[in-house]
Amino acid sequence: MVSRRMTQGLGGHLGKLKLVPALMLTLALAACVTPKAVPPPTPRPQPPRPAPSQPSPTPARPETFAELPGWAQDDHAAGYEAFRTTCGVSRDPAMGEICRRARAIGPLDGPRARAFFEESFRPELLVGEGVLTAYFSPEYEARDRPSTEFSAPVRGKPADLVGSGIPGKDALRRTPDGKTGPYPDRAAIESTSPGQALAWMRPEDLFFLQIQGSGVLTYPNGRRTKAVFAATNGRTFVGIANPMRDRGLLPANNTSGDAIRGWLADNRGPRADEVMRLNPRYVFFTLAPDDGRQPVGAAGIPLPPGRAIAIDTGRNSLGEVFFIDGVAPTLSGAFPTYRRTVMALDMGGAIKGPVRADLYMGHGPSAGAEAGRVRHTLRMHRLVPKVGPNR
């Protein structure tokens, strides 16, 4: 994922699972009875357990391309190129057939690319409305040694962390006696010594790097390295935009990424630390040479800027093609609409629901400024392959 990311913009959340002990009274009563010696019961063969159920397909309504708002105005050549270069991700045989056809054809101009999509797919509107956010691959200054300004350590994956903590994977702490339990939250991690830090950053920059999941670190001597996602502590992502708005730290219509980062920088120290610790999730990194390429998403390939989305993989699948319709922005300075063909190539811990997408904008400051203003009402149209049986 950009690995992100685990990522949404700044305001997602996950549900909580509540466990209720159903037999406490029975066990308490049993403890008061003197046990009698009885022969062990004859074991009976147990029927095999059923396989875990798969998520139900997202309800969708068949439609035509003429019904897609903004379809005629999209840059179909760009959408087709993103499809042609990333379509090998899909495990759907029908999608594989269309992918091979596109790669045999090669690049197409806008009108022919539009014709290719309309001949190869049929659109379906996913039921309901959701939220469109965006993310990017940032560039931040870093240092090899700490200072008053560069006081936040970039930590590698700890030796006592078991697992990766990405959606669907555990992140546990293993103690010296071999026992495991939940990994500490952000506040607890930051209260411990970082050991051999990979680099040192401004606290607010590190916080945003962790939200995005990867980025590029630049040093005074011109050296550049990639900070690549290694693991999380497995805690639920909690966005800080809404709490900052509710506390009166930011106006309701200006909780953009730039506004949040600016407030954290202006209040660097205990006050900003308190706000950032409202998000218990913590991300660990590895460093790699900067090759200038876009970051790799959960699908294992570089993300095409403006044409890749992170999705909830429990409701939709990596490699699917969507036409997104993002309207009615809630943040000031945002573009009014995002209507385009995109590929599902990433996932994020805060991206939950069938109609939910996080649009990858690219890397650098301009991409970051745009991404931080995206919070739009979203409708999603899945492009379903026409080839194959029952298509």
C-alpha positions as CSV (number, residue, x, y, z in Angstrom):
1,M,0.0,0.0,0.0
2,V,1.6,3.1,-0.3
3,S,1.2,1.0,1.9
4,R,-0.4,3.2,3.4
5,R,-1.7,3.8,4.0
6,M,-3.5,2.5,5.6
7,T,-4.5,5.5,4.5
8,Q,-7.4,7.9,4.3
9,G,-7.1,11.6,4.4
10,L,-7.5,12.5,8.1
11,G,-10.9,11.4,9.4
12,G,-11.5,7.7,9.2
13,H,-12.4,5.2,11.9
14,L,-12.9,1.5,12.4
15,G,-15.7,-0.3,14.3
16,K,-15.0,-2.1,17.6
17,L,-15.7,-5.7,18.4
18,K,-17.3,-6.2,21.8
19,L,-16.9,-9.6,23.5
20,V,-19.4,-10.7,26.1
21,P,-18.6,-13.6,28.5
22,A,-21.7,-15.7,28.2
23,L,-20.9,-18.4,30.8
24,M,-19.6,-16.5,33.8
25,L,-22.6,-17.4,36.0
26,T,-22.4,-21.1,35.1
27,L,-18.7,-21.2,35.8
28,A,-19.1,-19.5,39.1
29,L,-21.8,-22.0,40.2
30,A,-19.7,-24.9,39.0
31,A,-16.8,-23.8,41.2
32,C,-19.0,-24.3,44.3
33,V,-19.7,-28.0,43.6
34,T,-17.4,-30.8,44.7
35,P,-16.4,-32.7,41.6
36,K,-17.1,-36.5,41.5
37,A,-14.9,-39.0,39.7
38,V,-16.6,-40.0,36.5
39,P,-15.2,-41.9,33.6
40,P,-14.2,-39.7,30.7
41,P,-16.8,-39.4,27.9
42,T,-16.3,-41.4,24.7
43,P,-15.1,-38.9,22.1
44,R,-17.4,-38.4,19.2
45,P,-16.2,-37.5,15.7
46,Q,-16.8,-33.8,15.1
47,P,-18.2,-32.6,11.8
48,P,-15.8,-30.3,9.8
49,R,-16.2,-26.6,10.5
50,P,-17.6,-24.6,7.7
51,A,-15.2,-22.4,5.8
52,P,-15.4,-18.6,6.7
53,S,-18.1,-16.9,4.7
54,Q,-16.9,-14.5,2.0
55,P,-18.2,-10.9,1.9
56,S,-21.4,-10.5,0.0
57,P,-21.1,-8.8,-3.4
58,T,-21.7,-5.1,-3.1
59,P,-25.3,-4.3,-4.3
60,A,-25.1,-2.6,-7.7
61,R,-27.6,-1.3,-10.4
62,P,-26.9,-1.9,-14.1
63,E,-26.6,1.4,-16.1
64,T,-25.2,2.8,-19.3
65,F,-22.1,4.9,-20.0
66,A,-24.5,7.7,-21.0
67,E,-25.7,7.8,-17.3
68,L,-22.2,8.3,-15.9
69,P,-21.8,12.0,-14.9
70,G,-18.6,13.3,-16.5
71,W,-17.9,10.2,-18.6
72,A,-17.7,12.1,-21.9
73,Q,-15.4,14.7,-20.4
74,D,-12.8,12.3,-18.9
75,D,-9.3,12.0,-20.2
76,H,-9.9,8.5,-21.6
77,A,-6.4,8.2,-22.9
78,A,-5.0,8.7,-19.4
79,G,-7.6,6.3,-17.9
80,Y,-6.8,3.7,-20.6
81,E,-3.0,4.0,-20.0
82,A,-3.5,3.5,-16.3
83,F,-5.6,0.4,-17.0
84,R,-3.2,-1.0,-19.6
85,T,-0.2,-0.7,-17.3
86,T,-1.8,-2.1,-14.1
87,C,-4.6,-4.5,-15.2
88,G,-2.4,-7.6,-14.6
89,V,-3.2,-7.2,-10.9
90,S,-6.8,-8.6,-11.3
91,R,-7.4,-12.3,-10.7
92,D,-10.7,-12.2,-12.7
93,P,-10.2,-14.3,-15.9
94,A,-12.5,-12.0,-17.8
95,M,-10.4,-9.0,-16.8
96,G,-7.3,-10.9,-17.7
97,E,-8.6,-11.3,-21.3
98,I,-9.4,-7.6,-21.7
99,C,-6.0,-6.8,-20.2
100,R,-4.2,-9.0,-22.7
101,R,-6.1,-7.3,-25.5
102,A,-5.2,-3.8,-24.3
103,R,-1.5,-4.7,-24.0
104,A,-1.5,-6.2,-27.5
105,I,-3.1,-3.0,-28.9
106,G,-0.8,-0.6,-27.1
107,P,-1.5,3.1,-26.4
108,L,-4.7,4.7,-27.7
109,D,-5.8,8.3,-28.2
110,G,-8.9,9.6,-26.3
111,P,-11.7,8.7,-28.7
112,R,-10.3,5.2,-29.3
113,A,-9.7,4.6,-25.6
114,R,-13.2,5.6,-24.8
115,A,-14.5,3.2,-27.5
116,F,-12.3,0.4,-25.9
117,F,-13.8,0.9,-22.5
118,E,-17.4,1.0,-23.9
119,E,-16.9,-2.1,-26.0
120,S,-15.2,-4.1,-23.2
121,F,-17.1,-3.1,-20.0
122,R,-20.6,-2.4,-18.8
123,P,-21.0,0.0,-15.8
124,E,-22.9,-0.7,-12.6
125,L,-23.7,1.9,-9.9
126,L,-22.8,0.7,-6.4
127,V,-25.7,1.3,-4.1
128,G,-25.5,4.3,-1.8
129,E,-23.1,7.3,-1.3
130,G,-19.8,7.4,0.5
131,V,-16.7,9.6,0.9
132,L,-13.8,10.4,-1.4
133,T,-10.5,11.5,0.2
134,A,-7.0,11.6,-1.3
135,Y,-3.4,10.9,-0.3
136,F,0.0,11.5,-1.7
137,S,3.7,10.6,-1.3
138,P,5.3,13.4,0.6
139,E,8.8,14.9,0.6
140,Y,10.1,16.0,4.0
141,E,13.3,17.3,5.4
142,A,15.2,15.0,7.7
143,R,18.4,14.9,9.7
144,D,20.9,12.2,10.8
145,R,21.0,13.6,14.3
146,P,18.3,15.0,16.6
147,S,17.9,18.7,17.3
148,T,15.3,20.9,18.9
149,E,13.5,21.2,15.6
150,F,14.1,17.7,14.3
151,S,13.2,15.9,17.4
152,A,11.0,13.0,16.2
153,P,12.7,9.7,15.4
154,V,11.8,7.6,12.4
155,R,11.6,4.2,13.9
156,G,12.3,0.8,12.3
157,K,10.1,-2.2,13.0
158,P,10.8,-3.2,16.6
159,A,12.1,-6.7,17.3
160,D,9.3,-7.4,19.7
161,L,6.5,-6.7,17.1
162,V,5.0,-9.7,15.5
163,G,3.1,-9.2,12.3
164,S,2.6,-6.1,10.1
165,G,-0.6,-4.6,11.4
166,I,-2.0,-3.9,7.9
167,P,-5.7,-4.5,7.5
168,G,-6.5,-8.1,8.2
169,K,-3.2,-8.8,9.8
170,D,-2.3,-8.8,13.5
171,A,0.4,-6.7,15.2
172,L,1.3,-8.2,18.6
173,R,4.0,-7.6,21.1
174,R,6.0,-10.7,22.1
175,T,7.6,-10.6,25.5
176,P,10.8,-12.4,26.4
177,D,8.9,-15.4,27.9
178,G,7.1,-15.9,24.6
179,K,3.7,-14.5,25.5
180,T,2.0,-12.1,23.1
181,G,-0.5,-9.2,23.6
182,P,-1.6,-6.0,22.0
183,Y,1.2,-3.7,20.8
184,P,1.4,-0.3,22.7
185,D,-0.3,2.8,21.3
186,R,1.3,5.9,20.0
187,A,1.7,7.6,23.4
188,A,3.4,4.6,24.9
189,I,5.7,4.1,21.9
190,E,6.8,7.8,21.9
191,S,7.6,7.6,25.6
192,T,10.3,4.9,25.0
193,S,13.8,5.3,23.6
194,P,14.0,4.9,19.8
195,G,17.3,3.1,20.0
196,Q,19.0,3.5,16.7
197,A,16.7,5.8,14.8
198,L,16.6,5.7,11.0
199,A,16.4,9.5,10.8
200,W,15.1,12.5,12.6
201,M,12.2,14.7,11.5
202,R,9.9,17.5,12.6
203,P,7.2,15.9,14.7
204,E,4.3,17.1,12.5
205,D,6.1,15.9,9.4
206,L,6.6,12.4,10.8
207,F,2.9,12.3,11.8
208,F,1.9,13.1,8.2
209,L,4.4,10.7,6.8
210,Q,2.8,8.0,9.0
211,I,-0.7,8.9,7.7
212,Q,0.5,8.6,4.1
213,G,2.5,5.4,4.7
214,S,5.6,6.3,2.7
215,G,7.5,9.3,1.4
216,V,10.9,10.7,0.5
217,L,13.3,12.2,3.0
218,T,15.7,14.9,2.0
219,Y,18.9,15.9,3.8
220,P,21.0,19.1,3.8
221,N,23.7,17.6,1.7
222,G,21.3,16.7,-1.1
223,R,20.9,13.1,-0.2
224,R,17.4,11.5,-0.7
225,T,16.1,8.3,0.7
226,K,12.7,6.6,0.6
227,A,10.8,6.0,3.8
228,V,9.0,2.7,3.1
229,F,6.2,1.3,5.2
230,A,7.4,-1.6,7.4
231,A,4.6,-2.2,9.9
232,T,2.0,-0.6,12.2
233,N,1.2,-1.2,15.9
234,G,-2.1,-2.6,14.8
235,R,-4.2,0.1,16.5
236,T,-7.2,1.7,14.9
237,F,-6.6,4.8,12.9
238,V,-8.3,7.9,14.4
239,G,-8.4,11.1,12.4
240,I,-7.6,14.3,14.2
241,A,-9.5,16.7,11.9
242,N,-12.9,16.4,13.7
243,P,-11.4,16.6,17.2
244,M,-9.5,19.7,16.2
245,R,-12.7,21.2,14.8
246,D,-14.7,20.3,17.8
247,R,-12.1,21.9,20.1
248,G,-12.2,25.1,18.2
249,L,-8.6,24.7,17.0
250,L,-9.6,24.9,13.3
251,P,-12.7,26.3,11.6
252,A,-15.2,23.7,10.3
253,N,-14.6,24.5,6.6
254,N,-10.8,24.5,6.9
255,T,-9.6,21.1,8.3
256,S,-7.4,20.5,5.3
257,G,-4.1,18.8,5.5
258,D,-2.2,22.1,5.2
259,A,-4.3,23.7,7.9
260,I,-3.8,20.7,10.3
261,R,0.0,20.6,9.6
262,G,0.3,24.3,10.1
263,W,-1.4,24.2,13.5
264,L,0.8,21.3,14.6
265,A,3.9,23.2,13.5
266,D,2.8,26.4,15.2
267,N,2.1,24.5,18.5
268,R,5.0,22.1,18.3
269,G,5.6,20.6,21.8
270,P,3.3,19.2,24.4
271,R,0.1,20.8,23.0
272,A,0.7,19.4,19.5
273,D,1.8,16.1,20.9
274,E,-1.5,15.8,22.8
275,V,-3.5,16.2,19.6
276,M,-1.4,13.8,17.6
277,R,-1.7,11.2,20.3
278,L,-5.5,11.2,19.8
279,N,-4.5,8.8,16.9
280,P,-3.2,5.7,18.6
281,R,-1.9,4.1,15.3
282,Y,1.9,4.3,14.8
283,V,3.8,3.4,11.6
284,F,7.3,2.0,11.4
285,F,9.5,2.3,8.4
286,T,12.5,1.1,6.5
287,L,14.8,3.3,4.4
288,A,15.7,2.6,0.7
289,P,17.5,4.5,-2.0
290,D,15.2,7.0,-3.8
291,D,14.7,5.7,-7.3
292,G,12.4,8.5,-8.4
293,R,9.5,6.1,-9.0
294,Q,6.0,6.3,-7.6
295,P,5.3,4.3,-4.4
296,V,4.1,0.8,-4.6
297,G,0.5,0.1,-3.4
298,A,-1.0,-3.0,-1.8
299,A,-1.3,-4.6,-5.3
300,G,2.5,-4.6,-5.5
301,I,2.9,-2.2,-8.4
302,P,3.7,1.6,-8.6
303,L,0.6,3.8,-8.3
304,P,-0.4,5.9,-11.4
305,P,-1.0,9.5,-10.0
306,G,-4.6,10.5,-10.2
307,R,-5.7,7.1,-11.5
308,A,-5.3,4.8,-8.5
309,I,-7.5,4.4,-5.5
310,A,-7.3,2.7,-2.1
311,I,-10.4,0.6,-1.3
312,D,-11.9,-1.6,1.4
313,T,-10.8,-5.0,0.2
314,G,-13.5,-6.6,2.3
315,R,-16.1,-5.1,0.0
316,N,-14.3,-4.6,-3.3
317,S,-11.3,-6.2,-5.0
318,L,-7.8,-5.1,-6.0
319,G,-7.5,-4.8,-9.8
320,E,-11.1,-3.7,-10.3
321,V,-11.9,-0.7,-12.6
322,F,-14.2,2.1,-11.3
323,F,-15.5,5.4,-12.6
324,I,-15.6,7.7,-9.6
325,D,-18.0,10.6,-9.2
326,G,-16.8,12.9,-6.4
327,V,-18.9,16.1,-5.8
328,A,-19.9,18.6,-3.1
329,P,-16.5,19.2,-1.4
330,T,-16.7,20.2,2.3
331,L,-13.2,21.8,2.5
332,S,-12.4,25.3,1.2
333,G,-10.1,25.5,-1.8
334,A,-11.0,22.1,-3.2
335,F,-11.7,21.2,-6.8
336,P,-15.5,21.0,-7.3
337,T,-15.5,17.5,-8.8
338,Y,-13.4,14.4,-9.4
339,R,-14.9,12.3,-12.2
340,R,-12.5,9.8,-13.8
341,T,-11.7,6.2,-14.5
342,V,-9.5,4.7,-11.8
343,M,-7.9,1.4,-10.8
344,A,-8.2,-0.2,-7.3
345,L,-4.6,-0.7,-6.5
346,D,-4.2,0.0,-2.8
347,M,-5.9,-0.4,0.6
348,G,-6.0,1.4,3.9
349,G,-7.0,0.7,7.5
350,A,-9.3,3.8,7.5
351,I,-10.9,3.0,4.2
352,K,-14.1,1.2,5.2
353,G,-17.3,0.6,3.2
354,P,-18.4,-0.4,-0.3
355,V,-18.6,3.2,-1.5
356,R,-15.3,4.6,-0.2
357,A,-12.2,5.6,-2.0
358,D,-8.9,7.3,-1.4
359,L,-7.4,8.8,-4.5
360,Y,-3.6,8.8,-5.0
361,M,-2.5,12.2,-6.2
362,G,1.3,11.7,-6.7
363,H,4.3,12.9,-4.8
364,G,5.6,16.3,-3.7
365,P,4.1,19.5,-2.2
366,S,1.6,20.3,-5.0
367,A,0.1,16.8,-4.8
368,G,0.0,17.1,-1.0
369,A,-1.8,20.5,-1.2
370,E,-4.5,19.0,-3.5
371,A,-4.9,15.8,-1.5
372,G,-5.4,17.6,1.7
373,R,-8.5,19.4,0.4
374,V,-10.3,16.3,-0.9
375,R,-13.3,15.3,1.0
376,H,-16.2,14.9,-1.4
377,T,-19.5,13.0,-1.6
378,L,-18.8,9.9,-3.6
379,R,-20.7,7.6,-6.0
380,M,-18.8,4.7,-7.5
381,H,-19.5,2.9,-10.8
382,R,-17.8,-0.5,-11.2
383,L,-16.8,-1.3,-14.8
384,V,-17.7,-5.0,-15.3
385,P,-16.0,-7.0,-18.1
386,K,-18.4,-8.0,-20.8
387,V,-16.5,-11.1,-21.9
388,G,-17.0,-14.6,-20.5
389,P,-20.0,-16.6,-19.4
390,N,-23.0,-14.7,-17.9
391,R,-21.4,-11.3,-18.7
